[in-house]
Amino acid sequence: MTLTGGHAIGLEAPYDHQVPPSLLPPPSGHPGKPPPPRALGLRNDVYRRPLEVALDRVGIARGWKVADIGAGQGDVSVALAEMVGREGRVYAVDSDPAARDEVARAAAARSQVVAITQVVEDLRLPELVDLVFCRFLLLHVTSPALAVDRMAQATRPGRFLVAQEPITSAGRVGGRPLSMPHARHPDVGSLLPALVRDAGLELVDSWAEAPAWAGRGPVGSYLASLTGVHPGDEPVVLAPLVTVVGRRPEAGQAPQ
Ligand SMILES: C[S@@+](CC[C@H](N)C(=O)[O-])C[C@H]1O[C@@H](n2cnc3c(N)ncnc32)[C@H](O)[C@@H]1O
């Protein structure tokens, strides 16, 4: 991500490692209310709330088989592993062999996590799964439509695909748009509902959400971790993340 006229960087995992959890705001939208019961173990992830909402929406539970595509360092894979328990399974898939080592390290104590080196365009899992998940993946692939199609095919009939992708240019720092010159499709989030529908899935839910802040806090620190420059007192709206929850129709059933 680059601030327009600013500093070239790559968008990596959306984590703020520099801010102690005590400085993090409560999940907003519910001022004063305690965090929701689903503790994701991703307290420093500024995009954790849309993830929690999406997982609640599909009703993820113990025993589920799930796949985290473009798993990166595996933080989400580990959080998913805690939710599905030892009787479940998490396939953590990434095209980068180094990611497999990272995931293996992060999930060392969780035997239900299986790290696989594979490109999403050739996705072949050992079994159909209850949930295929991706976040910040489609902006990097050559063909988002092909990638969504492969993920849809990996989903068990009647079960779910959750995709979360940004609209980078809708983010702002001091009122100026964000850009990400190194990503192939930095605004792919704006196409996501149609991509999921066109892959033959039923749209269950879809929305966009962006962390926003001014001054000291996790949002500015996250941006600083990406750009190397802290926005200071400038107001920041991070790239809105479009979440789409899709469901693969049961065999012989047309998408609604
Ligand atoms: C920005 S990271 C996202 C990490 C993680 N999903 C998260 O939200 O924290 C993108 C990841 O996608 C992987 N990736 C990029 N192109 C891919 C492809 N064609 N197939 C599978 N993984 C890919 C990269 O290696 C990288 O680890």
The ligand as a MOL file (V3000), in Angstrom:
LIG
                    3D

  0  0  0     0  0            999 V3000
M  V30 BEGIN CTAB
M  V30 COUNTS 27 29 0 0 0
M  V30 BEGIN ATOM
M  V30 1 C -1.3680 -10.3200 2.3780 0
M  V30 2 S -1.0800 -12.0170 2.7010 0 CHG=1
M  V30 3 C -2.5850 -12.4240 3.5700 0
M  V30 4 C -2.3550 -13.3090 4.7620 0
M  V30 5 C -3.5950 -13.7440 5.5100 0
M  V30 6 N -4.6410 -14.2290 4.6420 0
M  V30 7 C -4.1310 -12.6440 6.4120 0
M  V30 8 O -5.2100 -12.1090 6.1520 0
M  V30 9 O -3.4900 -12.3380 7.4030 0 CHG=-1
M  V30 10 C -1.3550 -12.7940 1.0990 0
M  V30 11 C -0.8930 -14.2230 1.0440 0
M  V30 12 O -1.4010 -14.8130 -0.1730 0
M  V30 13 C -0.3980 -15.6430 -0.7210 0
M  V30 14 N -0.6640 -15.8030 -2.1590 0
M  V30 15 C -0.4720 -14.8960 -3.1380 0
M  V30 16 N -0.8490 -15.4080 -4.3330 0
M  V30 17 C -1.3130 -16.6670 -4.0830 0
M  V30 18 C -1.8510 -17.7010 -4.9140 0
M  V30 19 N -1.9880 -17.5350 -6.2360 0
M  V30 20 N -2.2270 -18.8680 -4.3380 0
M  V30 21 C -2.0920 -19.0370 -2.9920 0
M  V30 22 N -1.5780 -18.0970 -2.1620 0
M  V30 23 C -1.1900 -16.9220 -2.7070 0
M  V30 24 C 0.9020 -14.9190 -0.4030 0
M  V30 25 O 2.0220 -15.8000 -0.4360 0
M  V30 26 C 0.6240 -14.3590 0.9880 0
M  V30 27 O 1.0550 -15.2280 1.9990 0
M  V30 END ATOM
M  V30 BEGIN BOND
M  V30 1 1 1 2
M  V30 2 1 2 3
M  V30 3 1 2 10
M  V30 4 1 3 4
M  V30 5 1 4 5
M  V30 6 1 5 6
M  V30 7 1 5 7
M  V30 8 2 7 8
M  V30 9 1 7 9
M  V30 10 1 10 11
M  V30 11 1 11 12
M  V30 12 1 11 26
M  V30 13 1 12 13
M  V30 14 1 13 14
M  V30 15 1 13 24
M  V30 16 1 14 15
M  V30 17 1 14 23
M  V30 18 2 15 16
M  V30 19 1 16 17
M  V30 20 1 17 18
M  V30 21 2 17 23
M  V30 22 1 18 19
M  V30 23 2 18 20
M  V30 24 1 20 21
M  V30 25 2 21 22
M  V30 26 1 22 23
M  V30 27 1 24 25
M  V30 28 1 24 26
M  V30 29 1 26 27
M  V30 END BOND
M  V30 END CTAB
M  END
